[in-house]
Amino acid sequence: MTDSNAGQGYERVPTWDPAIDAQLDQVQNELKAIIQNLYNLIVQTTNHEGSPTQMAMKREITSLVENLISLSNTAPKATVTIPPELITYVENTRNPRIYTREFVELVQRMNQTLKGRSEAFAQMRDILARDIMAAIPDTKGDVKKVVESTGGKIDT
């Protein structure tokens, strides 16, 4: 098989599981081989020169069938979970890279919101602790333990 530009520019994002990565790499390589077989057949059909081309096409078709059989045996083992939202997005002829970018932006906004809430609750905890210690001095030790156990630090 000759080297091709099939799949150039599209890198598969690795998963957290090396076994799944190996399976997906194998499926990806088999798909590239099939695409190369089909490309070679197109070229041979376009530049048909008689008997030598027929023999080359027979070899290419045999290779294509072998690659398809190999893919049909390998593909079911490679489990990939694609979010239904992404499938709908692509079915509506939208670019999945845009979906990914929008998803990342949404996650960043949500993280900023949660960080703000977390900081606000921490400030509220500290203010409440100071007010409780000022109002009920006997609880100072207990309040300090509670604040420290929740990740805060109180000035005494």
N, C-alpha and C positions, 0 to 999 in steps of 0.2 A: 504494500500500500504506500502510495506517495504522500508526502506531507501536504496538508491543505490549510486553508485559512478558515475552515469550518469551525464555528464557535469562537472565533477570535473576537475579543472585546467583552466576552461574557465569562466572568469567573464565578464559580460556585462558591458560596459562602460555607465555610466548614461548620459542622455541627459540634456538639460537645462530646460526641461518641465516635472514637476512631474507627470502630467496626462499621458504623453507618457511613462514615466518610469513605472508607475503602469500597463499600458496595456502590455508593453513588459515583465514585471515580470510575469504577468498572463500567457502570451503565453509561456514564458520559463518554468514555472511550469507545464503547461499542456503538453508541449513536454517531460519534464522529466517523467511525469506520463505515457505517451504513451510508452516511451522507457522502463520504468519499467514493464509495461504490457507485452510488447513484450519479454523482458528478462524472465519474469516469465513463459510465454508460452513456450519458448525454454527449460527452465529447466524442466517444467512439461512434455513436449514431450519427452525429453531425459530420464527422470526417470519415465516413465509411469508405473503405478501400478494398472491398472484396473479402477473399478468404482469410487473410491474416487478421482482419478486423473481426470477422466472425469468431475465430478462435479466441481472440482477446475478449470478446463480449461473452463467450461461453464461460471463460475463466472468471470474469467479473461477476456474472450472474451466479455462478457457483459460490463465489466468495460472499456475495450479497446474501444468498440463502443461508450460508453458514453463520454469517453475522446476525441475521434476523433470528435464527434458532437460538444462538447464544444469548441474544438480548431477551428473547422470550423466556429463557431459563433464568436469567439473572435479575431481570426487572422486578418480578414479584417479591424477591427477597429484600429489595431496597425499599424500605418504608419511608415515605415522605409525607409529612402532614402540611398541607397547604390551607391557610385560612380561607373559609368560604367567601369572605369579603373580598379577598384578593382575586379569587376565581371570577366573581361577579364583576369586579373592576375590569379585569382583562376581557371578559366576555362583552363588556360595553365598549370595547375597542379603546381602552385607556392604557397608558404606559405603566407597567408594574413598578418601574423605578420611581415614578411620581408618587405612587401609592406608598412606597417605602419611605420616601422623603417626608411625605405628609404624616405618616405614622410616627417617624422619629421626632418630628417637630411637635406633634401632639404629646408624645411621651415626655419631651423636655418641658413643655408647658405644665403638664401635670406634676412633674417632679418639682418644678419651681413653686407651684401652688402648695404641694405637700410640705416642702421645706419651709415655706412661709408660715403655714399652720403650725408646724412643729416648733418653730422658733417662738411663735405667739403663745403656744401652750407652755413652753418653758418659761417665758417671761411671766405669764400669769401664775405659774407654780411658784416662782421666786417671790413675786409680790404678795401672793396669798400666804406663803410661809412667813414672810417678814411681818405681815399684819397679824397673823395668828400668834407669833412669838411676842409681838408687842402687846397684844390684847390679853394673852394668857401665858405669862412667863414660865409657868410650871411645865408647859409642853415643849419647851425649847429643845431638849434632847431628842424627843420623839420626832419633832418636825424636822430637825437636822438629819436624822437617820432616813426619813422618808425622802427628803430632797436629794440626799446623796445616793440613795438606792435607785432613784429615777434619772441619774446622770447629771444632777445639778450640784451646785456648790453654794453654800449660804455663808455670808459673813456673819460672824458672831461677835 
